[in-house]
Structures are given as structure tokens and as C-alpha cells.
Amino acid sequence: GSCKCKSGFIGNGYNCSASCESNKCAKNAECIPDPTADMGYICRCPDGQSGDGLSCQQKTVDVCRRLQVECGNGTCLAGADETDDYTCVCSEGFKFQAGSCQDVDECSIADEELCATPWQCVNTYGSYECRCEKDDEVWNATARLCQKAIVQVSDCSVGQKICARKNAECADVKGVGYECKCRQGSKQNADGICFDKAQFELK
């Protein structure tokens, strides 16, 4: 008996090498010799086409890219291939109208009382806020009412007297509280009390 190279390979039957000589690749597909492949070659579809190489189809560009759909504040989702169907999935606070995601005016939705009377609902881009009538009040979303704003107490409102006893000025220090700093021209002694530099040097 004699040895014969299998389809896709050429040689004398004893030494066979991968070949594209008689390939079954699709028209315009590229044949690449590959000794590890069952057929002795692999087929690659040309750019712009998809498939296994034995059959290639024109790639479809989804409608979102083809029509360059601008959803605005949302994401374009293409429908079935080869159709011009698409939808815009809008971000929270926006709805799809007139071909893109538009801001929802929450304050104009009659069946939703977002802010308790008499406080005014103000539409913002993508949301809304409840504004209190008085400048010294803030809206409490949990309790749904306006409350007196809590004024942040300066740390020096506590430290002022302590620093004054040391003949020093109080300075707010973020994350620490406050510190007593000697005024210009004065120096701190071992007890942390500030003295005039000239006085300090006489001692």
C-alpha cells in the first residue's frame, strides 16, 4: 500500500504539508495554511464580513451607529438587524420624546406631590428640589418639611476664651479643632503663654 496526503495537505504521502491548493474557503476569504487545522488550512473572512471563512456575510452596522443616533442623557439600543428600529433607554430624571432623552419636569406632574405645601418645587436638570420660603430654613427630605438650618459652630467659639488667657489668637484647624497662635511679635513660653519677644528675651 501507499500513503496519500489527506485533503488540504500536499506531499508524497510520507511527508505532507498544509496547503491552500484546493481549499473550500468562501469567495474573497483568505486561505491560511495551518498544519494544526483538520483541513490543513483556515479560512478568514475579509474585513467588513463575518462568518467561519467557509461562508462569509456582510457585517451589519447597527442602526445606532449607522444613523448616528444621539439619545442625549440615555443609551441607544438597536432593534433587529437590517431595520431602522431603535429605542433610547433614558437615565433617571429623563424621558424619551422628540427623538432624544429630555429632562422630566417632576414639578409639573400633577399626581405627585413631591414637596409639601406651601414650599415650592423647583425643577432642576434631571431632578428637582424643594426650596423653603425662608432663607434660614432647609428642606428635610425624610421628614418632608422645612427646618431651621443648623449653623456650623466654629471651633474658635469654644477656644477663643482659652487662647485669650494665653495672650494668643485662636485659629480653626480642620480635623483638629483649633489652636492658639501667638500674635506677630510675641513668642510662646514653656507653659504655652505668649509674651512680647523683647520681654521674653529679657527673662
C-alpha positions, 0 to 999 in steps of 0.5 A: 500500500501507499500513503496519500496526503489527506485533503488540504495537505500536499506531499508524497504521502510520507511527508505532507504539508498544509496547503491552500491548493484546493481549499473550500474557503468562501469567495474573497476569504483568505486561505491560511495554511495551518498544519494544526487545522483538520483541513490543513488550512483556515479560512478568514473572512475579509474585513467588513464580513463575518462568518467561519471563512467557509461562508462569509456575510456582510457585517451589519452596522447597527442602526445606532451607529449607522444613523448616528443616533444621539439619545442625549442623557440615555443609551441607544439600543438597536432593534433587529438587524437590517431595520431602522428600529431603535429605542433610547433607554433614558437615565433617571430624571429623563424621558424619551420624546422628540427623538432624544432623552429630555429632562422630566419636569417632576414639578409639573406632574400633577399626581405627585406631590413631591414637596409639601405645601406651601414650599415650592418645587423647583425643577432642576436638570434631571431632578428637582428640589424643594426650596423653603420660603425662608432663607434660614430654613432647609428642606428635610427630605425624610421628614418632608418639611422645612427646618431651621438650618443648623449653623456650623459652630466654629471651633474658635467659639469654644477656644477663643476664651482659652487662647485669650488667657494665653495672650494668643489668637485662636485659629480653626484647624480642620480635623483638629479643632483649633489652636492658639497662635501667638500674635506677630511679635510675641513668642510662646513660653514653656507653659504655652503663654505668649509674651512680647519677644523683647520681654521674653528675651529679657527673662 
